[in-house]
Amino acid sequence: MRFVKIGVFYLIGVFGIICISVFPHFFETAGLSNPLEYVKDLWSFFLAIFQTESWMYQALRSPGDYSLIGTLWEPYIYSMQIFLGAIILGFLLAFIFSFITNFLPRKIMQWTKRALDLLESVPDVIIAVSLQAFSIYIYKKVGVDLFSVAGYMDEKVFFAPIVTLAILPMISLFKILLFRIEEEFLKDYAVFLKSKGIHKTGILVRHIFKNVLPATFQHSKVIIWAMLSSQFVIEYLFNIDGLTFFILDSFNSMTIAVSLVLIFTPFFIFFQLMDLWIYDEPLYSEEIITKRKKAINPVRSIKHWVSSASRIRLHTIKPWKPIIYAARIFLNQLKNSKFMIGSLFFVLVIGISVIYSTTTNDHVDQVRIIYEADGLTIKSMPPHPPGMPFLLGSDNVGFDYLDRLIIGAKFTLIFGLLIAGLRVLFGLLGGILFAFFLKDKKQDWVEKLVDAIHFLPLTVIAYVLLQPILAVRPGMETYTLAERILLEIIVLTVIVIPLTTVLIGNNIKHVLQSEFIISARVLGGNKFHILRRHVLPHIGPRVAILFGQQFIQVLIVFIHLGVFQFFFGGTIFRSGSPPTSVTNEWSGLIGAAKNEIGSGNTDVWLILCPLVAFMLSIIAMQLIIDGVKETQQAKVGVMYLTSKARKTKNGEKSNDSKEHKITSESFQRIGNDRG
């Protein structure tokens, strides 16, 4: 029975892949003007599955007489070799580093955690560009070829893409393991084993690692989800003839569907079998099914929802109250220095961008040629390096890079924040429905279905859906600027809403199991009262943290799409000139300088400047997330040091932290007060 249900979930996942694969043809032909055409395209695809000619590899440079599966299979194996090599390398290093770090002094451990926070903000594109630039630099200076920076013809590259792909997962897993191991060492069984004289190594190897593996396994799904997106970009940057090349080369519904199914299938099967092994219990016990059998009644459920909604007194709902409440929370959070610095970054950057665009009408300085003092000798031609005449240099046609970064900041950050906010908002609404109105069995089904999204690369899905929308070619404009922006916001929001819904829904479920919620129900509180008075204030900080994480994810997708020369708001393609962003946002600078990656040119700032701007934005959001966490920890009683211990004049150390240490004198004072 379990395997039948797994098979059902798999077929539903494949059906979802097919629905996604049909969208490019629909967006390119019919579009929003005729939505019913999508149903026809979907039906045509299902009919094409049974036609032999549809299973041929079709591309501009291909005669079309090659088997689709036969063409994709070898590149698929090549891509999987790189991916599995990166997983093994990254996960192995993470476990080794976490083991070693636990034997270091506590102060070094704290610095390690801070370093991991910083390294986690480095986009994968920066790592790839840095590795390529380093290898080329060493080759030019010393004449030693450290490793191949790109594939050529039938030459296969493994070292550079595997190392690049393994770094960020290693950092993420290393960070997770450090916190999990630290929590385990505080538990009673670890303290008991220490009291028995068992060495820390034995406790760590025999007990701690064994106990953190299930939670690590759950986190590995998110890590692999991010790795699948990164591989799509890294294969492109290293010119690897893997699955990415053939998806881009033959961009049609059948190639997209088969490629995504090939990616989806092994990871889905592996994690489903691991779930059965680690959590060896049926999906739904007979007791639950019997208990909930009467509850699975759509008509009665609708009546119940309507009756619950009718008890809400609409005249008591004041829509401005949530805004006032959010403003109070924001002002209170500003007391935290990290939150304040992160927020100040966004306010200043967006504010400067808006003011500059308003006062100068998006003017960008341009210098074509710089001459020496004699006025005849050419000193510099575009792209000008950083320094003179522009602080950050210029692009390939002499436009000031700093001006372009300032103009594009408002589009990149505002729409990044907007998409992240919409993801969390609709995820919150869906999570409320998930936790309050769905029964246990239905919740399990939804979780299993949504869990399959972790095995579909987010960047690939975004590229597949947005490629026909964002391409702007002279005389072939299908969508207006407003339509392109609206569609991109919708696509980047909708593809993540199921995950945010389940994540927030599970957090709400956890809160609903608390004793104070049970007490509120006993006292007669209805669902709306419990939600408004208890649940929302309790999960507020978690939702704020989720918002920050989603914003970072949106920026990463912007970077990845920029590498493929598809920019927010649209990409203008003209013959003889590099692609141009319609809105001048930051990923447009990445796409315009794409040819500098791995080319060996010294114009590396063309790609690094926008990447550093993205990185600073990610660091600023991480500061906001850390500030929210620290404020929440202080509320629940978790203390943290606010300043370093300072030496007194007598040479003794004094601790200026907020932590209050209880001693025997504390109890003596209490006793004296009572007396």
C-alpha positions as CSV (number, residue, x, y, z in Angstrom):
1,M,0.0,0.0,0.0
2,R,2.9,2.4,0.8
3,F,4.5,1.8,-2.6
4,V,1.2,2.4,-4.3
5,K,0.9,5.8,-2.7
6,I,4.5,6.6,-3.6
7,G,3.6,5.7,-7.2
8,V,0.6,8.0,-7.1
9,F,2.7,10.9,-5.8
10,Y,5.3,10.2,-8.5
11,L,2.7,10.3,-11.3
12,I,1.2,13.5,-9.9
13,G,4.8,15.0,-9.9
14,V,5.3,13.9,-13.6
15,F,1.9,15.4,-14.5
16,G,3.0,18.7,-12.9
17,I,6.3,18.6,-14.9
18,I,4.2,18.1,-18.1
19,C,2.0,21.1,-17.2
20,I,5.1,23.3,-16.7
21,S,6.7,22.1,-20.0
22,V,3.7,23.1,-22.0
23,F,3.8,26.7,-20.7
24,P,6.6,28.1,-23.0
25,H,4.7,27.2,-26.2
26,F,1.5,28.7,-24.7
27,F,3.2,31.9,-23.6
28,E,4.9,32.3,-27.0
29,T,1.9,31.7,-29.1
30,A,-1.5,32.4,-27.4
31,G,-0.4,34.2,-24.2
32,L,-2.8,35.8,-21.8
33,S,-5.2,36.9,-24.5
34,N,-6.4,33.3,-25.0
35,P,-6.0,31.2,-21.8
36,L,-8.1,28.3,-23.2
37,E,-5.3,27.6,-25.7
38,Y,-3.3,26.2,-22.8
39,V,-5.8,23.3,-22.4
40,K,-5.5,22.6,-26.1
41,D,-1.6,22.6,-25.9
42,L,-1.7,20.3,-22.9
43,W,-4.0,17.9,-24.8
44,S,-1.8,18.0,-27.9
45,F,1.2,17.2,-25.8
46,F,-0.5,14.1,-24.3
47,L,-1.4,13.0,-27.9
48,A,2.2,13.6,-29.0
49,I,3.5,11.2,-26.3
50,F,2.2,8.3,-28.4
51,Q,3.7,9.5,-31.7
52,T,7.2,8.3,-32.6
53,E,8.2,11.5,-34.4
54,S,7.7,13.5,-31.2
55,W,10.5,11.5,-29.5
56,M,13.1,12.9,-31.8
57,Y,15.7,15.5,-30.7
58,Q,14.7,18.7,-32.4
59,A,17.0,21.7,-32.5
60,L,18.1,24.4,-35.0
61,R,21.5,22.7,-35.6
62,S,20.1,19.1,-35.6
63,P,18.5,17.3,-38.6
64,G,16.0,15.8,-36.2
65,D,16.6,12.2,-36.8
66,Y,18.2,11.4,-33.5
67,S,16.4,9.6,-30.6
68,L,15.5,12.0,-27.8
69,I,16.3,9.6,-25.0
70,G,19.5,8.4,-26.8
71,T,20.6,12.0,-27.2
72,L,19.9,13.1,-23.6
73,W,21.1,10.0,-21.8
74,E,24.8,10.5,-22.1
75,P,24.7,14.2,-21.1
76,Y,22.3,13.3,-18.2
77,I,24.9,10.8,-16.9
78,Y,27.6,13.4,-17.2
79,S,25.5,15.9,-15.3
80,M,24.7,13.3,-12.6
81,Q,28.4,12.5,-12.2
82,I,29.2,16.1,-11.5
83,F,26.2,16.4,-9.2
84,L,26.9,13.3,-7.2
85,G,30.6,14.1,-7.0
86,A,29.7,17.6,-5.6
87,I,27.3,16.0,-3.0
88,I,29.8,13.5,-1.8
89,L,32.6,16.1,-1.6
90,G,30.5,18.8,0.1
91,F,28.7,16.5,2.6
92,L,32.0,14.7,3.5
93,L,33.8,17.9,4.1
94,A,30.9,19.3,6.1
95,F,31.0,16.2,8.5
96,I,34.8,16.4,8.8
97,F,34.8,20.1,9.5
98,S,31.9,19.8,12.0
99,F,33.8,17.0,13.9
100,I,37.0,19.0,14.1
101,T,35.4,22.3,15.0
102,N,33.8,20.7,18.1
103,F,37.2,20.2,19.6
104,L,38.2,23.9,19.1
105,P,37.9,26.6,21.8
106,R,34.5,28.1,22.1
107,K,35.6,31.5,21.0
108,I,37.0,30.0,17.7
109,M,33.7,28.2,17.2
110,Q,31.8,31.5,17.5
111,W,34.1,33.1,14.9
112,T,33.6,30.0,12.7
113,K,29.8,30.5,12.8
114,R,30.1,34.1,11.9
115,A,32.4,33.2,9.0
116,L,29.9,30.7,7.7
117,D,27.2,33.3,7.8
118,L,29.4,35.5,5.6
119,L,30.4,32.7,3.2
120,E,26.8,31.6,2.8
121,S,26.0,35.0,1.3
122,V,28.4,34.5,-1.6
123,P,26.5,33.6,-4.8
124,D,27.6,30.5,-6.7
125,V,28.4,32.6,-9.7
126,I,31.1,34.5,-7.8
127,I,32.7,31.2,-6.8
128,A,32.7,30.0,-10.4
129,V,34.1,33.3,-11.7
130,S,36.7,33.5,-9.0
131,L,37.9,29.9,-9.7
132,Q,38.1,30.6,-13.4
133,A,39.9,33.9,-12.9
134,F,42.4,32.4,-10.5
135,S,43.3,29.5,-12.8
136,I,43.7,31.9,-15.8
137,Y,45.9,34.3,-13.6
138,I,48.2,31.4,-12.5
139,Y,48.5,30.2,-16.0
140,K,49.5,33.6,-17.3
141,K,52.0,34.3,-14.5
142,V,53.5,30.9,-14.0
143,G,52.5,28.9,-17.0
144,V,50.9,26.2,-14.9
145,D,47.4,25.0,-15.9
146,L,45.8,24.2,-12.6
147,F,42.6,22.8,-14.1
148,S,40.4,23.3,-17.1
149,V,38.1,26.2,-16.7
150,A,35.7,25.2,-19.5
151,G,34.9,22.1,-21.6
152,Y,35.8,22.0,-25.3
153,M,34.4,19.6,-27.9
154,D,34.5,16.1,-26.4
155,E,36.7,17.1,-23.5
156,K,34.9,16.6,-20.2
157,V,35.6,18.8,-17.2
158,F,35.0,17.5,-13.7
159,F,37.3,19.2,-11.1
160,A,36.3,22.8,-11.4
161,P,32.5,22.3,-11.6
162,I,32.5,19.7,-8.8
163,V,34.5,22.0,-6.5
164,T,32.3,25.0,-7.4
165,L,29.1,23.1,-6.9
166,A,30.2,21.6,-3.6
167,I,31.3,24.7,-1.7
168,L,27.9,26.3,-0.8
169,P,26.2,23.0,0.1
170,M,29.3,22.2,2.3
171,I,28.9,25.6,4.0
172,S,25.2,25.2,4.6
173,L,25.5,21.6,6.0
174,F,28.5,22.5,8.1
175,K,26.5,25.4,9.7
176,I,23.5,23.1,10.3
177,L,25.6,20.4,11.8
178,L,27.3,22.8,14.2
179,F,24.0,24.1,15.6
180,R,22.5,20.6,15.8
181,I,25.6,19.1,17.6
182,E,25.6,22.0,20.0
183,E,22.0,21.4,20.9
184,E,22.6,17.7,21.3
185,F,25.5,18.2,23.7
186,L,23.1,20.2,26.0
187,K,20.7,17.3,26.3
188,D,20.5,15.1,29.4
189,Y,21.9,11.9,27.8
190,A,25.0,13.8,26.6
191,V,25.5,15.3,30.1
192,F,25.1,11.8,31.6
193,L,27.6,10.3,29.3
194,K,30.1,13.0,30.2
195,S,29.6,12.3,33.9
196,K,30.4,8.6,33.2
197,G,33.8,9.7,31.9
198,I,33.2,8.9,28.2
199,H,35.4,11.0,26.0
200,K,33.9,13.6,23.8
201,T,35.0,11.8,20.7
202,G,33.0,8.7,21.6
203,I,29.9,10.7,22.5
204,L,30.1,12.6,19.2
205,V,30.7,9.5,17.0
206,R,28.5,6.9,18.7
207,H,25.6,9.1,19.8
208,I,25.5,12.7,18.6
209,F,26.0,12.1,14.9
210,K,23.5,9.2,15.0
211,N,20.8,11.5,16.5
212,V,21.4,14.5,14.2
213,L,21.2,12.4,11.0
214,P,17.3,12.4,10.7
215,A,17.1,16.2,11.0
216,T,20.1,16.6,8.7
217,F,18.4,14.3,6.2
218,Q,15.4,16.7,6.1
219,H,17.6,19.7,5.6
220,S,19.4,17.9,2.8
221,K,16.3,18.2,0.6
222,V,16.6,22.0,0.6
223,I,20.3,21.8,0.1
224,I,19.9,19.5,-2.9
225,W,17.1,21.8,-4.3
226,A,19.6,24.7,-4.2
227,M,22.3,22.5,-5.8
228,L,20.1,21.5,-8.7
229,S,19.6,25.2,-9.6
230,S,23.3,26.0,-9.1
231,Q,24.3,23.1,-11.4
232,F,22.1,24.5,-14.2
233,V,24.1,27.8,-14.1
234,I,27.5,26.2,-13.4
235,E,27.3,23.9,-16.4
236,Y,26.5,26.9,-18.5
237,L,29.5,28.9,-17.1
238,F,32.0,26.1,-17.6
239,N,30.7,25.3,-21.1
240,I,29.8,21.7,-20.1
241,D,27.8,19.6,-22.6
242,G,25.5,18.3,-19.9
243,L,21.8,18.3,-19.7
244,T,21.7,22.1,-19.4
245,F,23.2,22.5,-22.9
246,F,20.5,20.3,-24.5
247,I,17.6,21.9,-22.7
248,L,18.8,25.3,-24.0
249,D,19.6,23.9,-27.5
250,S,16.3,22.2,-28.0
251,F,13.8,24.4,-26.1
252,N,10.6,22.6,-26.8
253,S,8.0,21.0,-24.6
254,M,9.1,17.4,-25.1
255,T,12.8,18.0,-24.4
256,I,11.9,20.1,-21.3
257,A,9.5,17.4,-20.0
258,V,11.9,14.5,-20.5
259,S,14.9,16.4,-19.0
260,L,12.9,17.4,-15.9
261,V,11.6,13.9,-15.4
262,L,15.1,12.5,-15.7
263,I,16.2,15.0,-12.9
264,F,13.1,14.4,-10.8
265,T,12.9,10.6,-10.8
266,P,16.1,9.4,-9.0
267,F,15.9,12.0,-6.2
268,F,12.2,11.4,-5.7
269,I,12.7,7.6,-5.4
270,F,15.7,7.9,-3.1
271,F,14.1,10.3,-0.6
272,Q,10.9,8.4,-0.6
273,L,12.7,5.2,0.2
274,M,14.8,6.9,2.9
275,D,11.6,8.3,4.4
276,L,10.3,4.8,4.7
277,W,13.5,3.6,6.3
278,I,14.1,6.4,8.8
279,Y,10.5,6.9,9.7
280,D,9.4,3.3,9.6
281,E,5.6,3.7,10.1
282,P,2.7,3.9,7.7
283,L,1.7,7.1,6.1
284,Y,-1.7,6.9,7.7
285,S,-2.6,4.5,10.5
286,E,-5.9,2.6,10.5
287,E,-6.9,4.4,13.7
288,I,-6.5,7.8,12.0
289,I,-8.4,6.7,8.9
290,T,-11.2,5.3,11.0
291,K,-11.3,8.3,13.2
292,R,-11.3,10.8,10.3
293,K,-13.5,8.8,8.0
294,K,-16.6,10.8,8.8
295,A,-14.7,14.1,8.6
296,I,-13.9,13.6,4.9
297,N,-17.1,15.1,3.6
298,P,-16.7,18.1,1.3
299,V,-20.3,19.4,1.8
300,R,-20.0,19.3,5.5
301,S,-16.6,20.9,5.4
302,I,-17.9,23.8,3.3
303,K,-20.8,24.3,5.7
304,H,-18.4,24.3,8.6
305,W,-16.2,26.9,7.0
306,V,-19.2,29.1,6.2
307,S,-20.5,28.8,9.7
308,S,-17.1,29.7,11.1
309,A,-16.8,32.7,8.8
310,S,-20.4,33.9,9.7
311,R,-19.4,34.1,13.4
312,I,-16.8,36.7,12.6
313,R,-18.0,40.1,13.4
314,L,-16.9,42.1,10.4
315,H,-17.6,45.5,12.0
316,T,-15.0,44.7,14.7
317,I,-12.3,44.1,12.0
318,K,-10.1,47.2,11.6
319,P,-7.8,46.8,8.6
320,W,-5.4,49.5,9.8
321,K,-4.6,47.7,13.0
322,P,-2.2,45.1,11.4
323,I,-0.3,48.0,9.8
324,I,0.0,49.8,13.1
325,Y,1.0,46.5,14.8
326,A,3.6,45.8,12.1
327,A,5.0,49.3,12.4
328,R,5.4,48.9,16.2
329,I,7.2,45.6,15.8
330,F,9.5,47.2,13.2
331,L,10.3,50.2,15.5
332,N,11.0,47.8,18.3
333,Q,13.3,45.7,16.2
334,L,15.3,48.8,15.3
335,K,16.7,48.6,18.9
336,N,18.8,45.6,17.6
337,S,21.9,46.9,15.9
338,K,22.0,44.2,13.3
339,F,18.4,44.7,12.3
340,M,19.0,48.5,12.2
341,I,22.1,48.2,10.0
342,G,20.4,45.8,7.5
343,S,17.3,48.0,7.3
344,L,19.4,51.1,6.9
345,F,21.1,49.6,3.9
346,F,17.9,49.0,2.0
347,V,16.5,52.4,2.9
348,L,19.6,54.2,1.8
349,V,20.2,52.3,-1.4
350,I,16.6,52.4,-2.6
351,G,16.2,56.0,-1.5
352,I,19.4,57.1,-3.3
353,S,18.3,55.2,-6.4
354,V,14.8,56.8,-6.4
355,I,16.2,60.3,-5.8
356,Y,18.8,59.9,-8.5
357,S,16.3,58.7,-11.1
358,T,13.8,61.4,-10.2
359,T,16.4,64.3,-10.4
360,T,18.4,63.2,-13.4
361,N,15.8,61.2,-15.4
362,D,18.1,58.1,-15.3
363,H,21.0,60.0,-16.8
364,V,24.2,57.9,-17.2
365,D,27.6,59.6,-17.9
366,Q,29.5,58.2,-20.9
367,V,33.1,58.6,-22.0
368,R,34.2,57.0,-25.2
369,I,37.9,57.6,-25.4
370,I,40.3,59.0,-22.8
371,Y,43.4,60.8,-24.2
372,E,46.8,61.5,-22.6
373,A,47.8,65.1,-21.8
374,D,49.0,65.6,-25.3
375,G,45.5,65.1,-26.6
376,L,46.5,62.7,-29.2
377,T,47.7,59.5,-27.5
378,I,44.8,57.2,-26.5
379,K,45.0,56.3,-22.8
380,S,41.9,54.2,-22.4
381,M,39.0,52.9,-24.5
382,P,35.8,51.2,-23.2
383,P,35.5,49.4,-21.0
384,H,37.4,51.8,-18.8
385,P,38.9,50.2,-15.6
386,P,37.9,51.5,-12.1
387,G,39.4,54.8,-11.2
388,M,39.4,57.5,-13.8
389,P,37.1,58.7,-15.2
390,F,34.6,56.6,-13.2
391,L,34.9,55.2,-9.7
392,L,33.8,51.7,-10.7
393,G,34.8,51.9,-14.4
394,S,32.6,51.7,-17.4
395,D,30.8,49.1,-19.5
396,N,31.8,48.1,-23.0
397,V,30.3,51.3,-24.6
398,G,31.7,53.7,-22.0
399,F,28.7,54.2,-19.6
400,D,29.5,54.8,-16.0
401,Y,29.0,51.6,-14.0
402,L,28.2,53.3,-10.8
403,D,25.4,55.3,-12.4
404,R,23.9,52.1,-13.8
405,L,24.1,50.3,-10.5
406,I,22.4,53.2,-8.7
407,I,19.6,53.3,-11.3
408,G,19.0,49.6,-11.2
409,A,19.0,49.3,-7.4
410,K,15.4,50.3,-7.0
411,F,14.1,47.7,-9.5
412,T,16.2,44.9,-8.1
413,L,15.6,45.5,-4.4
414,I,12.0,46.8,-4.5
415,F,10.7,44.0,-6.7
416,G,12.8,41.4,-4.9
417,L,11.2,42.5,-1.6
418,L,7.8,42.5,-3.3
419,I,8.1,39.0,-4.6
420,A,9.4,37.7,-1.2
421,G,6.5,39.5,0.5
422,L,3.9,38.0,-1.8
423,R,5.4,34.5,-1.3
424,V,5.1,34.9,2.5
425,L,1.7,36.6,2.4
426,F,0.0,33.9,0.3
427,G,2.0,31.2,2.1
428,L,0.6,32.6,5.4
429,L,-3.0,32.5,4.1
430,G,-2.5,29.0,2.7
431,G,-0.8,27.9,6.0
432,I,-3.8,29.1,8.0
433,L,-6.2,27.1,5.8
434,F,-3.7,24.2,5.9
435,A,-3.5,24.1,9.7
436,F,-7.1,25.1,10.7
437,F,-9.3,23.5,8.1
438,L,-7.5,20.4,6.7
439,K,-7.7,17.2,8.6
440,D,-4.6,15.1,9.3
441,K,-4.9,12.8,6.3
442,K,-5.3,15.7,3.9
443,Q,-2.4,17.5,5.5
444,D,-0.2,14.5,4.9
445,W,-1.2,14.3,1.3
446,V,-0.5,17.9,0.7
447,E,2.9,17.6,2.4
448,K,3.9,14.7,0.3
449,L,2.9,16.4,-2.9
450,V,4.7,19.6,-2.0
451,D,7.8,17.7,-0.9
452,A,8.3,16.7,-4.6
453,I,9.0,20.3,-5.5
454,H,12.4,20.0,-3.8
455,F,13.5,17.7,-6.7
456,L,12.8,20.3,-9.4
457,P,15.5,23.0,-9.9
458,L,13.9,26.4,-9.2
459,T,16.1,28.2,-11.7
460,V,15.2,25.7,-14.4
461,I,11.5,26.1,-13.8
462,A,11.8,29.9,-13.7
463,Y,13.8,29.9,-17.0
464,V,11.4,27.6,-18.7
465,L,8.4,29.7,-17.7
466,L,9.9,33.1,-18.3
467,Q,12.1,32.7,-21.4
468,P,9.3,33.3,-23.9
469,I,8.0,36.2,-21.8
470,L,11.2,38.2,-21.2
471,A,12.7,38.0,-24.7
472,V,12.1,41.4,-26.5
473,R,13.1,41.4,-30.2
474,P,12.5,44.2,-32.6
475,G,9.2,43.7,-34.3
476,M,8.3,40.7,-32.2
477,E,7.1,42.1,-28.9
478,T,4.4,39.9,-27.5
479,Y,4.0,41.5,-24.1
480,T,4.2,45.1,-22.9
481,L,6.6,46.1,-20.1
482,A,3.8,46.1,-17.5
483,E,2.7,42.6,-18.6
484,R,6.2,41.3,-18.5
485,I,6.8,42.6,-15.0
486,L,3.4,41.4,-13.8
487,L,3.9,37.9,-15.3
488,E,7.4,37.6,-13.8
489,I,6.2,38.6,-10.4
490,I,3.4,36.0,-10.7
491,V,5.6,33.2,-11.9
492,L,8.4,33.8,-9.3
493,T,5.7,34.0,-6.6
494,V,3.5,31.1,-7.5
495,I,6.2,28.4,-8.0
496,V,7.2,28.8,-4.3
497,I,3.8,29.3,-2.6
498,P,3.2,25.6,-2.0
499,L,6.5,25.3,-0.1
500,T,5.8,28.4,2.0
501,T,2.3,27.3,2.7
502,V,3.3,23.9,4.1
503,L,6.2,25.5,6.0
504,I,4.0,28.1,7.7
505,G,1.2,25.6,8.1
506,N,3.4,23.2,10.0
507,N,4.6,26.1,12.3
508,I,1.0,27.0,13.0
509,K,0.2,23.3,13.7
510,H,3.0,23.2,16.2
511,V,1.7,26.3,18.0
512,L,-1.9,24.9,18.0
513,Q,-0.6,22.0,20.1
514,S,0.6,24.3,22.9
515,E,-1.1,24.3,26.2
516,F,-2.0,27.9,26.1
517,I,-4.0,27.3,22.9
518,I,-5.8,24.4,24.5
519,S,-6.7,26.7,27.4
520,A,-8.0,29.4,25.0
521,R,-10.3,26.8,23.4
522,V,-11.6,25.7,26.7
523,L,-12.4,29.3,27.6
524,G,-14.5,29.5,24.4
525,G,-12.1,31.1,21.9
526,N,-13.1,30.4,18.3
527,K,-10.6,29.9,15.5
528,F,-10.5,33.5,14.4
529,H,-9.8,34.6,18.0
530,I,-7.1,32.0,18.5
531,L,-5.5,33.0,15.2
532,R,-5.6,36.7,15.8
533,R,-4.7,36.8,19.5
534,H,-2.3,33.8,19.9
535,V,-1.1,32.2,16.6
536,L,-0.1,35.3,14.6
537,P,1.9,37.0,17.4
538,H,3.6,33.7,18.1
539,I,4.7,32.9,14.5
540,G,5.4,36.5,13.6
541,P,9.2,36.3,14.0
542,R,9.3,33.0,12.1
543,V,7.4,34.6,9.2
544,A,9.8,37.6,9.3
545,I,12.8,35.2,9.0
546,L,11.1,33.3,6.2
547,F,10.6,36.6,4.4
548,G,14.3,37.3,4.6
549,Q,15.2,33.8,3.3
550,Q,12.7,34.2,0.4
551,F,14.2,37.6,-0.5
552,I,17.7,36.0,-0.7
553,Q,16.3,33.2,-2.8
554,V,14.7,35.7,-5.2
555,L,18.0,37.5,-5.6
556,I,19.8,34.2,-6.4
557,V,17.2,33.5,-9.1
558,F,17.7,37.0,-10.5
559,I,21.5,36.3,-10.7
560,H,20.9,32.9,-12.4
561,L,18.5,34.3,-15.0
562,G,20.9,37.2,-15.6
563,V,23.7,34.7,-16.5
564,F,21.3,33.3,-19.2
565,Q,20.6,36.9,-20.3
566,F,17.0,37.1,-19.2
567,F,16.5,40.2,-17.0
568,F,13.7,41.5,-14.8
569,G,11.2,43.3,-17.0
570,G,12.6,42.0,-20.2
571,T,15.8,41.7,-22.3
572,I,16.3,43.7,-25.5
573,F,18.1,41.6,-28.2
574,R,19.7,43.5,-31.0
575,S,22.0,42.2,-33.6
576,G,25.6,43.4,-33.1
577,S,25.1,44.6,-29.6
578,P,25.0,42.8,-26.2
579,P,21.6,42.1,-24.6
580,T,20.2,45.1,-22.7
581,S,17.9,45.2,-19.6
582,V,14.7,47.1,-20.1
583,T,14.6,48.2,-16.5
584,N,18.4,48.5,-16.0
585,E,18.3,46.2,-13.0
586,W,21.5,44.6,-11.7
587,S,21.2,41.2,-13.4
588,G,21.2,43.0,-16.7
589,L,24.8,44.0,-16.0
590,I,25.7,40.4,-15.3
591,G,24.2,39.3,-18.6
592,A,25.8,42.0,-20.6
593,A,29.2,41.0,-19.2
594,K,28.6,37.3,-19.5
595,N,31.3,36.9,-22.2
596,E,33.9,38.1,-19.8
597,I,33.4,35.0,-17.6
598,G,36.2,32.6,-18.2
599,S,37.5,34.6,-21.3
600,G,40.8,35.5,-19.7
601,N,40.2,39.2,-20.1
602,T,41.2,41.6,-17.4
603,D,37.8,43.3,-17.4
604,V,36.6,41.1,-14.5
605,W,35.0,44.1,-12.7
606,L,32.3,44.1,-15.3
607,I,30.9,40.9,-13.7
608,L,32.1,41.4,-10.2
609,C,30.6,44.8,-9.5
610,P,26.9,43.7,-9.9
611,L,27.7,40.4,-8.1
612,V,29.2,42.3,-5.2
613,A,26.0,44.5,-5.1
614,F,23.9,41.4,-4.9
615,M,26.2,40.0,-2.2
616,L,25.9,43.2,-0.1
617,S,22.1,43.0,-0.3
618,I,22.2,39.4,0.8
619,I,24.4,40.2,3.7
620,A,22.1,43.1,4.7
621,M,19.1,40.8,4.7
622,Q,21.1,38.2,6.8
623,L,21.7,40.9,9.3
624,I,18.0,41.6,9.5
625,I,17.3,37.9,10.0
626,D,19.9,37.6,12.7
627,G,18.4,40.7,14.4
628,V,15.0,39.1,14.4
629,K,16.4,35.9,15.8
630,E,18.3,37.7,18.6
631,T,15.3,39.7,19.6
632,Q,13.1,36.6,19.7
633,Q,15.7,34.7,21.7
634,A,15.9,37.4,24.3
635,K,12.1,37.3,24.7
636,V,12.1,33.5,25.4
637,G,15.0,33.8,27.8
638,V,18.0,32.7,25.6
639,M,20.8,35.0,26.6
640,Y,23.7,36.1,24.4
641,L,26.7,38.3,25.0
642,T,26.3,41.9,24.0
643,S,29.8,43.1,24.7
644,K,33.3,41.6,25.3
645,A,34.5,41.0,28.8
646,R,36.6,43.9,29.9
647,K,39.5,43.9,32.4
648,T,39.1,45.9,35.6
649,K,41.9,48.0,37.1
650,N,42.7,45.1,39.4
651,G,43.2,42.8,36.4
652,E,40.0,40.8,36.9
653,K,37.6,40.2,34.0
654,S,34.1,41.8,34.3
655,N,31.3,40.5,32.1
656,D,29.1,43.3,30.7
657,S,26.6,40.9,29.1
658,K,22.9,40.8,29.8
659,E,23.2,37.3,31.2
660,H,22.2,37.0,34.8
661,K,24.1,34.3,36.7
662,I,22.3,32.7,39.7
663,T,24.5,32.1,42.7
664,S,23.9,31.0,46.3
665,E,23.9,34.7,47.3
666,S,20.9,35.2,45.1
667,F,18.9,32.7,47.1
668,Q,20.2,34.2,50.4
669,R,19.0,37.6,49.4
670,I,15.5,36.2,48.6
671,G,15.4,34.5,51.9
672,N,16.4,37.7,53.7
673,D,13.8,39.7,51.9
674,R,11.1,37.3,52.9
675,G,12.3,37.4,56.5
